[in-house]
Structure formats: structure tokens, C-alpha cells
Amino acid sequence: MPEQSPGSRPTLEAVAARAGVSRATASRVVNGGDGVRKPLVDKVLKAVDELGYIPNHAARTLVTRRTGAVAVVIAEPETRFFSDPFFSQQIRGISKELTAHDTQLVLLLVEGPGDFDRIARYLAGGHVDGALAFSLHTDDPVPAMTRRAGIPAVYGGRPSWTADPGDQAVPYVDADNRGGARLAVQYLRDLGRRRIAHIAGPADQTSAMDRLDGYRDVLLDVDPTLVADGAFTVESGARAMAELLERRPDLDAVFAANDLMASGALRVLRERGISVPGQVALVGFDDMDSVASETDPPLTTVGQEIEGQGRLMARLLLRALDRERTGSGDVPESVITPVTLVRRASA
């Protein structure tokens, strides 16, 4: 048996000798290859534990043709990513699921249009086994990039398929955005509010358009002066609220398409001495605890399982990767997660 000097890094040869197998057999076991009988696998794994052997990543990749890494592509700049708790909650869910399956997360942010070429080269370069992409916009090339790279993908949020209907085969995870908006607006109507305004999200994102459609489902003939555009940020919510008050000072309720915009709207209402919910009732969307519970008054909102959606995205991708490896198993299907109305003090 080869001697292992104190403090030196254990070698594959030492593992093979300890297990009483050939180097080739030891290599197949530690690098995840197939075709080794279970008793021999157990011997090799026991030797790995006893020696503290760490497999060589490059060798493992050659044997399994897997990198053990997944790209998470977020089609937003750094400023938006680090200021919006929605992203951290979803990343937390993704990370938990990938970690449980010994898979690394590689985060790729889109600071501007020039980053798409860089990300496309990375995805096509064999660095990752698959991709998770969310916060997509109508004209995003990300779906086409993952398809050209030939890697499995799962989207966070329903993509807009206007650019390429072929992307409909790619699974996605999303909340019931339209149904959630209907819940919020109907709740405001049941409170007796009749001049209900809406602060909409970006028109190039399906979640925002679905929530706008849900608002219209309940109110039917919507007065366009009661709708203002936002960008899913606190600042845009404040601007939209100021715009709505200029146009419709008689409004008595606001449904904002996310909690950040609702918090910005609340700030403007307080600055102008308008009581919430006395004069204007306010409802958001997301139920991000770091936002909804910290406003004054706390925010009534539509809750979605953001972290759970992240875990589900990762689970679907891992299932697709396993299906690609084994050639068996069901094709992952898209999932729409339910939402609930979370009542607090703002409405």
C-alpha cells in the first residue's frame, strides 16, 4: 500500500490501495461513473472517508460530462438586484435546493445589453449544466441563448413568447398573478371603495401585465386616469402615487403591483397628510416581510411563496438534468403557485 506522508493530500492511488481495487475502479466511483458493483462502491467510499480524499473536479467532469454547476441568470442590473428583497428570497430558495443536491450556483446579472454576449458565451462554453432565468422582459434574448447553448432551462415567471413561440416547451414557475390582483381589488370593493387606482409594473414583464389584467377583470370599465405606470421600485411607486393624486385627488384606494411600489405610494400619502386606510386604502403584492411588515401602517398585500418558487425552479431543472442523463422520467411541466390575501392595517 502506498505510504501517505503526514500533511500530504490523499491521492486516488492511495484510495484504490486502501479499498483493494484498481485505480480505474476507484476513479469511476469517486467521479460519479456507472458500472461498478455496490460492494466495491462501498469499499471505495469508505476509503475516501478514511483518507479524507477530495475528488478532482476536472476529472469528475470528464467522467460524468457534468460540471455540477447551474447558472442563475437575472435580467436586471446590480442596483435593482441588491435593492429588491424579492431577488434575495428567490435566490435563497434556489440555493437551498441546489445545495441539497451538491450543485453549485453561478450568478449572472445583466447590467446592460452588452452583457448578453458575455453570458451567451459562458452558457455555451460548457461551464454549467443548466440555467435558471428570471425577471425576464419581453425582448430578452436569454431564452434563445439557453436554447442555442443546448442546456436545459427553467424560467422564473411566465415568459412572453412573442419573440419565439418555440420557447413554450421550456417549463416555468410563476404565481397566480392575475388571480392575486382580482383578490386584492375585490377586497377593496368589498370594503366599499369605489375609486380604486392601480400602480402598474413594467409593461414589458408578464407579471405586471397579468396583475393589470386582474385589476381590470374586477373593475371592467377602468378609467385610464386611475392607472399609473411604475417600475417595481420604491421610487417609481412614489412618482406614480403623486401622479395619481394630481389626476384623481378623489381616489379612495390603491392597488400597487408590488410591495416596494406600495411602500413608495404610502410615503407620498403620509407626506400629504392623507390617512391610510382612513381616506385611502392601500394593497400591495408579494408579501415580502422586510417590506410589508415594516411599513407604517403594515401593508395589506397579496402573498406569494417567493422562496418556495425558487426551490421549485431548481427542483424542475434538476429533474430535467436527471432525465437528460438517464433518458427516462417525465418531462418537467410549468407550475402556477397559489396566492393569498394577507390582511394587515393599510386596508
C-alpha positions in Angstrom: 0.0 0.0 0.0 1.4 3.4 -0.9 2.6 5.4 2.1 0.7 8.6 2.8 3.1 11.2 4.3 1.7 13.3 7.1 0.1 16.5 5.9 0.1 15.5 2.2 -3.1 15.5 0.2 -4.5 11.9 -0.3 -4.2 10.6 -3.8 -6.5 8.4 -5.9 -3.9 5.7 -5.9 -4.0 5.7 -2.1 -7.8 5.4 -2.1 -7.6 2.5 -4.6 -5.0 0.7 -2.5 -7.0 1.2 0.8 -10.1 -0.2 -0.9 -8.3 -3.0 -2.7 -9.4 -2.1 -6.2 -7.8 -0.8 -9.3 -7.2 2.9 -9.9 -9.7 2.9 -12.8 -12.5 1.5 -10.5 -11.7 4.0 -7.8 -11.8 6.8 -10.4 -15.2 5.7 -11.7 -16.7 5.6 -8.1 -15.3 8.9 -6.8 -16.2 10.7 -10.1 -19.7 9.5 -10.3 -19.3 7.0 -13.1 -21.5 3.9 -13.6 -20.8 0.2 -13.9 -19.3 -0.6 -10.5 -20.8 -3.2 -8.2 -22.2 -1.9 -4.9 -19.8 -3.8 -2.6 -16.8 -2.2 -4.4 -18.5 1.2 -4.3 -18.9 0.9 -0.6 -15.3 0.0 -0.2 -14.1 2.9 -2.2 -16.4 5.4 -0.4 -15.2 4.0 3.0 -11.6 4.6 1.9 -12.4 8.1 0.7 -13.9 8.9 4.1 -10.9 7.4 6.0 -8.3 9.2 4.0 -10.2 12.5 3.5 -9.8 12.3 -0.2 -11.3 15.2 -2.3 -12.2 14.3 -5.9 -10.6 16.3 -8.7 -13.3 18.4 -10.3 -11.8 18.3 -13.8 -11.6 14.5 -13.7 -15.2 14.2 -12.4 -16.4 16.4 -15.3 -14.6 14.2 -17.8 -16.2 11.1 -16.4 -19.8 12.4 -15.9 -19.8 15.1 -18.5 -21.3 17.3 -15.8 -19.9 20.4 -14.2 -22.0 20.3 -11.1 -23.0 23.9 -11.5 -26.1 25.8 -12.6 -26.3 29.3 -13.9 -28.9 31.7 -12.4 -29.4 34.5 -15.0 -31.2 37.6 -13.7 -32.1 40.0 -16.4 -31.7 43.1 -14.1 -28.8 45.4 -13.2 -26.9 45.1 -9.9 -28.7 48.1 -8.4 -32.1 46.5 -8.8 -30.9 43.1 -7.8 -29.3 44.2 -4.5 -32.1 46.7 -3.6 -35.1 44.4 -4.2 -35.7 41.7 -1.5 -37.7 39.6 -3.9 -34.5 38.5 -5.6 -32.7 37.5 -2.4 -35.7 35.5 -1.3 -35.9 33.6 -4.6 -32.1 33.1 -4.7 -32.3 31.7 -1.1 -34.8 29.1 -2.3 -32.7 28.2 -5.4 -29.5 27.9 -3.3 -31.1 25.6 -0.7 -32.4 23.2 -3.3 -29.1 23.1 -5.3 -27.0 22.8 -2.1 -29.1 19.8 -1.1 -28.1 18.1 -4.4 -24.4 19.1 -4.2 -24.8 21.6 -7.1 -23.1 25.0 -7.2 -24.9 28.2 -8.1 -23.3 30.6 -10.6 -25.0 34.1 -10.5 -25.0 36.1 -13.8 -26.5 39.6 -13.8 -27.4 41.7 -16.8 -26.1 45.2 -16.3 -26.8 46.3 -19.9 -27.4 45.0 -23.4 -23.7 44.4 -23.9 -23.7 41.7 -21.2 -25.9 39.3 -23.2 -23.0 38.3 -25.5 -20.8 37.6 -22.5 -23.5 35.5 -20.8 -24.2 33.7 -24.1 -20.6 32.7 -24.4 -20.4 31.5 -20.8 -23.6 29.4 -21.2 -22.3 27.8 -24.4 -18.8 27.2 -23.0 -19.6 24.1 -21.0 -19.3 25.8 -17.7 -22.7 24.9 -16.4 -25.2 22.0 -16.8 -28.3 24.1 -17.0 -29.8 27.6 -16.4 -32.5 29.2 -14.3 -33.6 32.6 -15.6 -36.0 35.1 -14.1 -37.2 38.7 -14.2 -37.4 38.3 -18.0 -38.5 41.1 -20.2 -40.4 40.9 -23.5 -37.3 41.4 -25.7 -34.9 39.4 -23.6 -32.6 37.2 -25.6 -32.0 34.9 -22.6 -34.4 32.1 -23.7 -32.8 32.0 -27.1 -29.3 32.0 -25.5 -30.1 28.9 -23.4 -31.6 27.1 -26.3 -28.5 27.8 -28.5 -26.2 26.7 -25.7 -28.1 23.3 -25.7 -28.6 23.2 -22.0 -31.9 22.6 -20.0 -33.5 25.7 -18.6 -36.4 26.7 -16.3 -37.8 30.2 -16.2 -39.0 32.1 -13.1 -42.1 33.9 -14.2 -44.2 33.2 -17.3 -42.1 34.4 -20.3 -43.5 36.4 -23.1 -43.4 34.2 -26.2 -44.0 36.9 -28.7 -40.4 36.7 -29.8 -40.1 32.9 -30.2 -43.2 30.7 -29.6 -40.8 27.7 -29.6 -39.8 28.7 -26.0 -43.2 27.4 -24.8 -41.6 24.0 -24.4 -39.4 25.3 -21.6 -41.0 25.0 -18.1 -41.6 28.0 -15.8 -42.7 28.7 -12.3 -44.9 31.6 -11.5 -47.5 32.9 -9.1 -51.2 33.3 -10.0 -50.6 37.0 -10.7 -54.0 37.7 -12.3 -55.9 35.8 -9.7 -54.0 37.6 -6.9 -54.8 41.0 -8.4 -58.5 40.0 -8.6 -58.3 39.1 -4.9 -56.8 42.5 -4.0 -59.3 44.6 -6.0 -62.3 42.6 -4.9 -61.3 43.0 -1.3 -61.1 46.8 -1.8 -64.5 46.8 -3.4 -65.9 44.8 -0.5 -64.6 47.5 1.8 -66.8 49.9 0.0 -64.0 51.6 -2.0 -65.2 52.7 -5.5 -62.4 54.9 -6.9 -59.6 52.3 -6.9 -56.4 53.3 -8.6 -53.6 50.9 -9.8 -49.9 51.4 -9.8 -48.8 49.0 -12.6 -45.4 47.4 -13.1 -43.3 47.5 -16.2 -45.2 46.9 -19.4 -42.5 44.5 -20.7 -42.9 42.0 -17.9 -45.8 39.4 -17.9 -46.3 39.5 -14.1 -47.1 43.2 -14.3 -49.4 42.8 -17.2 -51.2 39.8 -15.6 -51.8 41.9 -12.4 -53.1 44.8 -14.5 -55.5 42.4 -16.3 -56.7 41.1 -12.9 -57.4 44.7 -11.8 -59.4 45.2 -15.0 -61.3 41.9 -14.5 -62.9 43.2 -11.4 -63.5 46.9 -12.4 -64.4 46.2 -16.0 -64.7 49.8 -17.4 -61.5 51.2 -15.9 -61.0 54.9 -16.0 -57.5 55.4 -17.5 -56.8 58.3 -15.1 -56.8 55.7 -12.3 -53.8 53.8 -13.7 -50.2 54.9 -13.4 -47.1 53.2 -14.5 -44.3 52.1 -12.2 -41.1 50.0 -12.4 -41.3 47.7 -9.3 -39.2 50.1 -7.3 -39.9 52.3 -4.3 -39.1 55.5 -6.2 -41.4 54.6 -9.1 -44.2 53.9 -6.7 -43.8 57.3 -5.1 -43.8 59.0 -8.5 -46.9 57.1 -9.7 -48.7 58.0 -6.4 -48.0 61.7 -6.9 -49.2 61.5 -10.5 -52.4 59.7 -9.4 -53.2 62.3 -6.7 -52.7 65.1 -9.3 -55.1 63.5 -11.7 -57.6 62.0 -9.2 -57.5 63.6 -5.8 -60.8 61.9 -5.1 -59.4 58.3 -5.2 -60.1 56.2 -2.2 -58.0 53.1 -2.7 -54.8 52.0 -4.4 -53.7 48.5 -5.6 -49.9 48.5 -6.2 -48.4 45.7 -8.3 -45.7 45.0 -5.8 -44.8 45.8 -2.2 -41.9 48.2 -3.0 -44.2 50.4 -5.1 -46.8 50.3 -2.4 -44.3 51.5 0.2 -43.3 54.4 -2.1 -47.0 55.2 -2.5 -47.5 55.1 1.3 -44.7 57.5 1.8 -46.3 60.1 -0.5 -49.7 59.7 1.1 -48.2 60.3 4.6 -46.3 63.3 3.4 -49.5 64.8 2.1 -51.4 64.2 5.3 -53.7 61.6 3.7 -54.6 58.9 6.3 -54.2 55.2 5.4 -56.6 53.4 5.5 -59.0 56.1 6.6 -59.0 58.2 3.4 -57.1 55.8 1.1 -56.9 52.1 1.5 -53.6 50.5 0.1 -52.8 46.9 -1.0 -49.6 45.6 -2.4 -48.4 42.4 -3.9 -45.6 39.9 -2.9 -45.8 39.9 0.9 -42.1 40.5 1.4 -41.7 40.5 5.1 -38.9 43.0 5.1 -41.2 45.5 3.4 -44.8 44.7 4.2 -44.4 44.2 7.9 -42.1 47.3 8.3 -44.3 50.0 6.7 -46.4 52.2 8.9 -49.2 51.1 8.9 -48.2 47.5 8.0 -49.2 46.6 4.4 -52.1 44.5 3.4 -50.8 42.6 0.4 -51.2 39.6 -1.8 -48.8 36.9 -0.6 -46.8 34.5 -2.8 -44.3 31.9 -1.9 -41.2 33.5 -3.3 -38.6 31.3 -1.7 -40.7 28.3 -2.4 -40.8 29.2 -6.1 -37.1 29.4 -6.1 -36.8 25.9 -4.7 -39.4 24.6 -7.2 -37.5 26.2 -10.1 -34.3 24.4 -9.0 -36.2 21.1 -8.5 -37.6 21.2 -12.0 -34.2 21.9 -13.5 -32.5 19.1 -11.5 -35.3 16.8 -12.7 -34.6 17.8 -16.3 -30.9 17.2 -15.9 -31.6 13.8 -14.4 -33.9 13.0 -17.3 -31.2 14.1 -19.8 -28.6 11.9 -18.0 -30.8 8.7 -17.7 -33.0 9.1 -20.7 -36.1 8.4 -18.6 -38.6 10.2 -16.4 -41.3 12.7 -17.0 -40.8 16.0 -18.8 -41.0 18.8 -16.2 -44.1 20.9 -16.6 -44.8 24.5 -15.7 -46.2 25.3 -12.3 -48.5 28.2 -11.2 -48.4 28.6 -7.4 -51.4 29.8 -5.4 -51.6 33.3 -3.7 -53.4 34.5 -0.6 -54.6 37.9 0.7 -52.6 38.9 3.8 -54.6 41.4 5.8 -52.7 44.0 7.8 -53.5 47.6 8.7 -53.3 49.5 5.4 -56.6 48.2 4.1 
